[in-house]
Amino acid sequence: MLFDTHAHYDARRFDSDRHELLASMQQNGVGRILNAGCDLESSRMAIELAHQYDFLYAAVGSHPDDADHVDGALVDTYRELAKDKKVVAIGEIGLDYYYEDVPREQQKKAFQMQMELARELNLPVIVHERDAHSDGLEIVKDFPDVTGVFHCYSGSLEMARELVKLGWYVGFTGVLTFKNARKALEVAENVPLHRIVLETDCPYMAPEPYRGKRCDSTMLPRMAEKLAQLRDKTMEEIEQITWENGCRLFRLNP
């Protein structure tokens, strides 16, 4: 079985067939899914969905695009939501300097506030970091007792190695299958296997040959196949390793 460690089944693109699709996961070899929140509404829906499916878990938090809504009151709400037994992480939180819809200082403040919440609750975090490598690394270093995953990893091999030393995981999406994904491939080939998790980030980031289409967790084997090829492992070995990694990351019984 595979563990999709990052999905967004609350997204509107799943409105027409969400439950039919989720009901098919077990027969498609997907044993667990982590649905990450991006704001208050999606965080609440992630919890609601997680209670409908035993194999589905939730994370709560505000994406950098929602950083302008993060204040003490919202953090208090996330604190309450995180008491739910199906909530296993804070996320996705972090920094995004690619679009920079929210000013950088505001993004950093929201990231820090949610890292503090994760520390208080002793929960792992899911970090979204795009074109903000230096600031992202600096902030996580300020919280040495908080670890988690840099999802859809886009940084350098050097940074990945530093994160692994700090106890972090790196997550790979369908980008692994893209022909121009040199940086991601270099990292996937060289970081310790026990620190790699697989994810879809669905409905985004569909792997080849589905690139540009709506992604879902049934496409996760494409990433596993690519990782098996890169690391000279069997598909079964990669399934087992990444399953155990995801369970360890989110503190779930394997």
C-alpha positions in Angstrom: 0.0 0.0 0.0 1.0 3.6 -0.6 0.6 6.6 1.6 -0.3 9.9 -0.1 1.1 12.3 2.4 -0.3 15.5 0.8 -3.7 15.9 -0.9 -6.5 18.4 -1.1 -9.8 16.5 -1.5 -11.6 19.6 -0.2 -10.9 21.3 -3.6 -13.8 22.2 -5.7 -12.4 20.1 -8.6 -13.5 17.0 -6.7 -17.1 18.2 -6.1 -18.5 15.9 -8.8 -16.9 12.6 -7.7 -15.1 13.2 -4.4 -16.7 10.3 -2.5 -16.7 7.8 -5.4 -13.0 8.5 -5.8 -12.1 8.2 -2.1 -14.1 5.0 -1.8 -11.9 3.5 -4.6 -8.6 4.2 -2.9 -8.1 0.9 -1.1 -8.6 -1.1 -4.3 -6.1 1.2 -6.1 -3.3 0.4 -3.6 -3.6 3.7 -1.6 -3.8 2.8 2.1 -3.6 6.2 3.7 -4.1 9.9 2.7 -3.2 13.1 4.5 -5.5 16.0 3.5 -3.8 19.3 4.2 -5.6 22.5 5.0 -4.8 25.8 3.3 -7.1 28.1 5.3 -9.8 27.8 7.9 -12.5 26.6 5.5 -10.3 23.8 4.0 -9.0 22.8 7.4 -12.5 22.3 8.7 -13.4 20.3 5.6 -10.3 18.2 5.9 -11.4 17.1 9.3 -15.0 16.5 8.2 -13.7 14.2 5.4 -11.3 12.5 7.7 -14.1 11.4 9.9 -15.9 9.8 6.9 -12.9 7.6 5.9 -10.8 5.6 8.3 -7.7 5.9 6.0 -8.0 9.7 5.7 -6.2 12.1 8.1 -6.2 15.9 8.3 -3.8 18.8 8.9 -4.9 22.3 9.8 -3.3 25.6 9.0 -2.9 28.5 6.6 -0.9 28.4 3.4 1.3 31.5 2.7 -1.5 32.8 0.3 -3.7 33.0 3.4 -1.1 34.5 5.6 -2.9 37.9 5.7 -5.7 36.2 7.7 -3.4 34.7 10.3 -3.7 36.4 13.7 -4.1 35.3 17.3 -7.8 34.5 16.9 -7.2 32.2 13.9 -4.3 30.4 15.7 -6.7 29.9 18.6 -9.2 28.3 16.3 -6.5 26.0 14.8 -5.5 25.1 18.3 -9.1 23.9 19.0 -9.4 22.1 15.7 -6.1 20.3 16.4 -7.7 18.6 19.4 -9.6 16.4 17.0 -8.1 12.8 16.9 -7.9 12.8 13.1 -5.7 15.9 13.0 -2.1 14.8 12.8 -0.2 17.9 11.7 -0.2 21.7 11.3 -0.1 22.6 7.6 0.3 23.5 5.1 2.2 26.5 6.3 5.3 28.3 5.0 6.5 30.9 2.5 5.8 31.5 -1.2 7.8 34.2 -2.8 6.9 33.1 -6.4 3.6 34.9 -6.5 4.1 37.0 -3.4 0.4 37.7 -3.1 1.0 38.5 0.6 4.0 40.6 1.6 7.0 38.6 2.8 7.1 40.0 6.3 3.5 39.0 6.8 4.1 35.5 5.4 7.1 35.1 7.8 5.0 36.2 10.8 2.2 33.8 9.9 4.7 31.0 9.4 6.3 31.7 12.8 3.0 31.9 14.6 2.0 28.5 13.3 5.4 26.9 14.0 4.9 28.1 17.6 1.5 26.4 17.6 3.0 23.2 16.4 5.7 23.4 19.1 3.0 24.0 21.7 1.0 21.0 20.5 3.9 18.8 19.8 2.7 18.2 16.2 4.7 17.8 13.0 4.3 20.5 10.3 3.8 20.5 6.5 5.8 23.2 4.9 5.1 24.9 1.6 8.2 26.7 0.5 8.7 28.2 -2.9 11.5 30.5 -3.9 12.1 31.3 -0.3 14.8 28.8 0.6 17.0 31.0 2.8 14.1 32.4 4.8 12.3 29.1 5.1 15.4 27.4 6.4 16.2 30.2 8.8 12.7 30.0 10.4 12.7 26.2 10.8 16.1 26.5 12.5 14.5 28.9 15.0 12.3 26.0 16.1 14.7 23.0 16.6 12.1 21.0 18.4 9.6 21.2 15.5 10.0 19.0 12.5 7.9 17.8 9.6 8.1 17.7 5.8 9.0 20.2 3.1 6.3 19.1 0.7 6.7 19.3 -3.1 10.4 19.9 -2.4 12.0 22.4 -4.8 15.2 23.3 -3.0 18.8 22.2 -3.6 20.4 18.9 -2.6 22.6 20.8 -0.1 19.5 22.3 1.6 17.8 18.9 1.6 20.8 17.3 3.3 20.7 20.1 5.9 17.0 19.5 6.6 17.5 15.8 7.0 20.2 16.4 9.5 17.7 18.5 11.4 15.2 15.6 11.4 13.0 16.7 8.5 11.5 14.8 5.6 11.3 15.8 1.9 8.2 15.1 -0.1 8.0 14.5 -3.9 5.0 14.9 -6.2 4.4 14.1 -9.9 7.3 16.5 -10.6 9.6 13.4 -10.3 8.2 12.2 -13.6 8.8 15.5 -15.5 11.6 15.5 -18.0 12.9 18.9 -16.9 12.9 18.1 -13.2 16.7 17.9 -12.8 16.8 19.4 -9.3 14.1 17.2 -7.9 15.7 14.1 -9.4 19.1 15.0 -8.0 17.6 15.3 -4.5 15.5 12.1 -4.8 18.6 10.2 -6.0 20.8 11.3 -3.1 18.9 12.0 0.1 18.5 9.1 2.6 15.5 6.9 1.6 14.2 6.9 5.1 13.5 10.6 4.8 11.5 10.6 1.6 7.7 10.6 1.4 5.5 10.5 -1.7 2.6 12.8 -2.3 0.2 13.9 -5.1 -0.7 17.4 -4.0 -3.9 16.6 -5.8 -5.7 18.0 -7.7 -2.5 19.6 -8.7 0.9 18.3 -10.0 -0.3 15.3 -12.0 2.5 13.0 -13.1 3.3 12.0 -16.6 1.5 10.9 -18.7 -1.4 12.8 -17.0 0.4 16.2 -16.7 -2.0 19.0 -17.0 -5.0 16.9 -15.9 -6.7 16.7 -12.5 -4.5 14.6 -10.2 -5.7 12.2 -7.6 -4.1 9.6 -5.3 -4.6 6.7 -7.7 -1.7 8.3 -9.7 0.7 7.9 -6.8 2.2 4.6 -8.2 3.8 6.7 -11.0 5.9 8.6 -8.4 6.8 5.3 -6.7 7.8 3.7 -9.9 10.1 6.6 -10.7 11.7 6.6 -7.2 12.2 2.8 -7.5 14.0 3.4 -10.8 16.2 6.2 -9.4 17.2 4.2 -6.3 17.5 0.8 -8.0 14.8 -0.7 -5.8 11.7 -2.8 -6.5 8.3 -1.2 -6.5 7.4 -3.3 -3.4 10.5 -2.0 -1.5 9.6 1.6 -2.3 6.0 1.1 -1.2 7.1 -0.3 2.1 9.8 2.3 2.8 7.6 5.3 1.9 4.7 3.8 3.8 6.8 3.5 7.0 8.2 7.0 6.4 4.8 8.6 6.2 3.6 6.7 9.3 6.7 7.8 11.2 6.3 11.4 10.1 2.7 11.7 11.2 3.1 9.3 14.2 0.6 6.7 12.9 0.7 3.0 13.6 2.3 1.4 10.5 
